[in-house]
Amino acid sequence: MLHAMADAFVSISVDSRRVKTGSGYTVAAALLEIDHVQFRRTSRFSTGRSLFCGIGSCFDCVVKIDGISNRRACITEVQEGMIIETQDGDAQLVPSRE
């Protein structure tokens, strides 16, 4: 269990379930800690997707955070009061402005 590694905790909501997790954890770590392994469902077959690369290169782990879709769980740090929801549908990639 990851809690053994945390010095401080934050409260978050995961699909309307209030949980405490370690401050400084990524959203992906917090979700896996509570056995929430389906981060999003695909639009075509509604199959569950989860953590894949773990470094922000792919978009399998996108979730809705505080009402904003397409947030990568593997590189987003949890914040006090964060509301995380399973995302329905594929990631919508925003083109770079570079």
N, C-alpha and C positions, 0 to 999 in steps of 0.2 A: 504494500500500500504506500502510495506516495506521501501521505500525511506525515510519515515519519521524517521526511526530508524538509518539511516546511517549518519556518520560524514564526510566520504570521499567517493569518487566514483572511479570506474575503468571502462574502456571501454573494452568490449568483443565482440566477433562475435558468433552469434548463427545461424547455418545453413545459413551463408552468410549475416545475418542481424546484423548490428552494433547496440549495445545497451550500455547504461550506467547502472551500478548496484552498490550496496553498497560494498565498500571495506570490506573484512572480511566475506562476505556472502559465503555460500556454493554454488556450481554450481546448485544444486537442488533448492535452494531458489531463485537464479537469474532466472532460467528457469520458475519457477512457477510465479514469479513476472510479467513476460511478457506473461503469459497464454500459455506457451509452455509446454504442459502436456504429450506429447509423447516423451519419452527419447530414446526409441529404439523400433524396430519392431522384432517380433519373426521370426525365420527362417521357421518354419512349416506353419503357417497361416498368417504371416505378420501382426499380431495383435499388437497394440500399448501397450507398458508397460511404467510405470511411477514410481514415488516414492511409496514405499511400507512400509518398516520398518523404514527408516529414520535414522538408526544408523550404517549402514555398514554391517549388518549381511546377508542380502539377496543380490542378484545381479540384481534386477529388474530395477534399475536406472542407469545402465551403459550407458555411452556415449563415443564418441570419442573426446579426448581433445588433441589439437596440434598434430594430426595425430596418436595418440596412442589410440587404442580401449580398452574397458573393464575398463574404469575409473569410479569408483562409484561416482555419482554426489552428494550424500548425505554427503560424508565425504571429498570432495575435495574443497578447498577454491579457489574462483576466483582470478585470477591474471591479471594485466594489459596486454591487447593484446591477451588474451587467445582465441583460436579458438575452439568452441564447435560444434560438429555435432551429429545429430541423428544417432544412431548406427543401422545398419542393421544386423539382426541375433542375436543369443543367445550369452550370455556371455561365454567367454572361460576362465575358471578358471585355474590359474597357480598354480601347486602344491607347497606347502610350502617346504622350504629347511631345515626345522628343523628336 
